[in-house]
Amino acid sequence: MKPMFAAEEIGKSFGTRTVLRTAGVWATPGRVTVLLGRNGAGKSTLIKIAIGQLRAEHGVVIYKDMRETRPRLATMARAGLYYLPERGVLSRWFSVRTHLAAVASMSRTPATEQAVEACRLQEILDRPASQLSGGERRRAELGLVVARQSDCLLADEPLMDLSPQNRVLIAEVLRNMARQGAAVLVTGHEVDVLLDLADDIVWMTAGTTHALGSPDEARAHDQFKREYLGTRQ
Amino acid sequence: MFLPGRAFGTAMVLRSLVLWAGIRAASLGLASPPTIGPHSVLVLFLVTLLAGHDTKILGERVLLGNLGVSPTVMRMFSLLPAILAEGTLHVAFLQLAST
């Protein structure tokens, strides 16, 4: 199936340090694509370029019928994309309910109740974001994506620093989004959960990306096993 | 054009006004009387700069981006309240001066 979102041939340097040479990543409807790579490999840089937070030296970003060398998050968000950064997206001053109302107003068929149930937000609905724990914040942030009914999600390390219970819950929500037809792209280091969640694995190393195929194919990839998973032959 | 919605829009306007009042208060000794001129432009520039920085630090830029609000609209929500406040201050000063 054709990807809904793709960043292709992306190059980026910071001063004399080249982070991305010819990197690319994509998200396909109904599938979860997991982007793996060592710390500092450039995963977050690639995602930030893809949503226009950083400017690439070369490359193109494609989302639906848009083809941009300088993409803008707001433009893509209006067409259905949602970006979940590593640091989170909640405003500390506002309650979860206010956030949900704001994103629901963007959708023709908002799914606020579904979001509250799927992400277990009932007890924290009226609490400001500043009073939420890390796991609660992450659940609330993912609730926004569900309420928005986004058809494409780019999530940068959504499982980071979460308890096993929250990891499982968030992985379930991501899987359900894909089941309902959304294109989901996730980065992270939680290999055990991510390999179970993924349909496709993309590995970033030495400034470029490699499509490894399914999780089983990735597990069987010698270089990936040796250099990323750290397992011996 | 996508607007930030009532809650987030009100917060941006209030933030802009608080920043404007703070910058104006801090610069009282530098430029009084408060007439419109280069000093006003500097005040408005600082309000927009600090409001943008604030939005970025608080992580609201991505949130608003996800709501379809462009950076230009965000800047307008910072700048317009400050322009109104600056204009009001100027008119008030002129009225005081004429009495």
Interface residues (C-beta under 8 A of the other chain):
Chain A: I51 Q53 R72 L73 A74 T75 A77 R78 Y82 Y83 P85 R87 G88 V89 L90 S91 R92 W93 F94 T98 H99 A101 A102 V103 S105 M106 L144 R148
Chain B: F2 P4 G5 A7 F8 A11 L58 G59 E60 V62 L63 L64 G65 N66 L67 G68 V69 S70 P71
